[in-house]
Amino acid sequence: MEADERSIYSQSSHIPGRVERLMVNFTGEYIKQGQIIAYIYSPDLVTAQEELFEARKVADTQPQFFNAAKEKLKNWKLSDNQIAQILQSGTVKEELPIHADVSGYVTEKMVNLGDYVNKGKALYQIANLNSVWVLFDIYESDMPWVRKGDEVVFTIPSLPGENFKGRISYIDPVINPMTRVAKARIEIGNAGLRLKPEMFASGTVKAKQPIASEAITIPKSAVMWTGERSVVYIKNTTSNGVNFVLRDVTLGPSLGNGFIVKEGLQEGDEIAVNGTFSID
């Protein structure tokens, strides 16, 4: 289980400077939008405020300089209210508060007290956990059966006795070369934040047969592979007794303990389901 990647946000510093105070000190802490999360000391901010005070002196005759000085502070994400407070106080503020741009939980803390940060440097990673992704492994042999939109019923060991449902919204187009699996993703609401990233889930998908429903299926034990060929032994009864005849078959998708046969068998054929190597 993972946080929805679309709801993960990197909270950055809007000005260069030194981290003087951190108001959020550990991962897992909840942040509200607009909350002060850090204070940055910035020589550039000090200079910009001094320019603002000088420009105010000539605001009547050269308003463009005054407006430019305010716009410079706005580019550092200072609000009109903050700029008005600076002008009202008439004193230079050496520390700039950094306000959270979004609400969510801190999933990663990227700075420490005293660090020097550049403009745009990420301070925290914040995730909104109102929805989460539940990821399931699909083995390569099972991929023909699973489709986008299929319903999955799943359980979570840490929430015993409950069943959850969701539909597959995405399947990885690439198989992991090490594990030979692809990921299927379910997006699910997380009211009450009961579902948490890294929880383990086990699910069952009811998939439709990818080929005609009247297709013939046989046990895996009935198939013998000889190089590139797949063969079965057909029971043949004559006046001289019973024998078995070798027949090539073309196999379709795996069915757990069996295979769908695309070509080579007809309804009513009797085959050996065990002991094919002995017969051979």
SVG drawing of the C-alpha trace seen along z (x, -y; Angstrom):
<svg xmlns="http://www.w3.org/2000/svg" viewBox="-19 -63 43 121">
<polyline fill="none" stroke="black" stroke-width="0.4" points="0.0,0.0 1.3,-3.4 0.3,-7.1 -1.4,-8.3 1.5,-9.8 -0.8,-12.6 -1.3,-13.9 2.4,-14.0 3.8,-17.5 7.4,-18.9 7.2,-21.9 10.1,-24.2 11.7,-27.4 10.8,-30.4 14.0,-32.3 17.7,-31.4 18.9,-31.5 19.7,-29.7 17.1,-27.6 16.8,-29.4 13.8,-27.6 11.9,-24.4 8.4,-24.3 7.9,-20.7 10.6,-18.4 9.7,-14.8 8.0,-12.7 4.4,-11.7 3.4,-15.1 0.2,-16.6 0.5,-20.0 -2.4,-22.4 -2.3,-24.6 -1.0,-28.1 0.7,-26.8 4.2,-28.2 6.6,-25.3 10.0,-27.1 11.8,-30.4 14.5,-31.4 17.2,-34.0 18.0,-35.6 20.5,-38.4 18.7,-38.8 15.4,-39.4 17.0,-42.0 18.3,-43.9 14.9,-43.6 13.2,-45.2 15.7,-48.0 15.0,-48.6 11.2,-48.6 11.7,-51.3 13.8,-53.5 11.3,-53.1 8.4,-54.1 10.1,-57.5 9.7,-58.3 6.4,-56.4 4.6,-59.6 7.0,-60.7 8.3,-57.3 5.6,-54.7 7.1,-52.2 10.1,-51.7 7.8,-51.2 5.7,-48.6 8.8,-46.8 10.1,-46.5 6.8,-45.0 6.8,-42.6 10.2,-41.4 8.9,-40.3 5.9,-38.8 8.1,-36.6 9.4,-35.2 5.8,-34.2 5.3,-37.1 1.6,-38.0 0.2,-41.4 -0.7,-41.3 2.9,-40.4 4.3,-43.2 1.8,-45.6 3.0,-44.5 6.6,-45.2 5.7,-48.7 3.6,-49.4 6.4,-48.3 9.1,-50.3 11.7,-47.8 13.6,-45.1 12.6,-41.5 15.6,-39.2 13.5,-36.0 10.9,-35.0 8.2,-32.5 7.6,-29.7 3.9,-28.7 2.7,-25.3 1.2,-25.4 -0.9,-22.2 -2.3,-20.1 -1.1,-16.6 1.3,-14.4 5.1,-14.8 6.5,-11.7 10.1,-13.0 12.0,-15.7 14.8,-17.0 16.5,-19.8 17.9,-20.3 18.3,-23.3 21.1,-25.5 21.1,-24.2 21.6,-26.7 19.0,-26.3 18.7,-27.7 15.5,-29.1 13.4,-26.1 15.1,-23.7 12.6,-21.1 12.2,-21.2 9.5,-18.5 7.6,-16.0 3.9,-16.1 1.3,-13.5 -2.5,-13.8 -3.6,-10.3 -7.3,-10.8 -6.9,-8.3 -4.2,-5.5 -3.0,-3.1 -3.3,0.6 -0.7,2.4 -0.9,6.1 1.6,8.4 0.4,10.1 2.6,13.0 3.6,13.2 1.6,16.4 -1.6,14.8 -1.4,11.6 -3.7,12.9 -6.5,13.1 -6.3,9.7 -7.7,6.6 -8.2,2.9 -11.6,2.6 -11.6,6.0 -12.9,6.1 -10.6,7.1 -11.7,8.2 -8.9,7.9 -8.1,8.2 -5.5,6.5 -4.0,8.5 -3.9,5.5 -7.6,5.0 -8.9,8.5 -12.5,9.5 -13.0,6.8 -13.2,7.2 -12.4,4.3 -13.3,3.9 -11.9,1.9 -11.4,2.0 -8.1,2.1 -7.3,-1.3 -3.9,-0.7 -1.6,2.2 2.2,1.8 3.1,2.1 6.5,3.6 7.3,6.7 9.9,6.5 12.8,8.6 13.9,9.8 10.5,10.8 8.7,11.5 5.6,9.6 3.7,6.5 1.9,4.2 -1.9,3.8 -3.2,0.6 -6.4,-0.1 -7.3,-3.6 -9.4,-3.6 -10.7,-6.3 -9.2,-6.4 -11.9,-7.9 -10.6,-8.0 -7.0,-7.3 -7.3,-3.6 -5.3,-2.5 -1.6,-3.4 1.2,-3.2 3.3,0.0 0.4,2.1 0.2,5.6 -2.9,6.6 -3.9,9.9 -6.6,9.9 -8.6,12.1 -9.6,11.0 -12.5,12.5 -11.4,12.4 -13.2,13.3 -11.8,16.1 -9.7,14.4 -10.9,16.8 -14.2,18.6 -16.0,20.1 -16.4,23.4 -12.6,23.9 -11.2,27.2 -9.1,27.3 -6.7,30.0 -4.6,30.6 -1.0,29.5 0.1,33.0 -1.4,34.2 1.1,32.1 4.6,33.3 7.1,30.9 9.6,32.1 11.8,29.2 9.5,26.6 6.5,29.0 3.7,29.6 2.1,33.0 -0.6,35.1 -1.4,38.8 -4.8,39.7 -6.4,42.9 -7.0,45.2 -9.2,48.4 -9.0,51.1 -9.8,54.8 -6.2,55.4 -6.6,53.4 -5.9,49.9 -2.9,47.8 -2.0,44.2 -1.3,42.0 1.0,38.9 -0.7,35.6 0.7,32.1 -1.4,29.4 -1.3,25.6 -1.7,24.3 -3.4,21.1 -3.2,19.3 -2.5,21.1 -5.3,21.8 -3.4,22.4 -3.4,26.2 -4.4,26.5 -4.1,25.1 -6.6,24.0 -6.0,25.9 -6.3,23.7 -5.7,26.4 -5.1,30.2 -8.0,31.6 -11.7,32.0 -14.5,32.5 -14.8,36.1 -11.1,37.0 -9.8,39.1 -6.3,38.3 -3.8,39.5 -3.7,37.0 -0.9,38.6 2.1,40.7 2.8,39.2 6.6,39.8 6.0,43.4 3.8,43.8 6.4,42.0"/>
</svg>
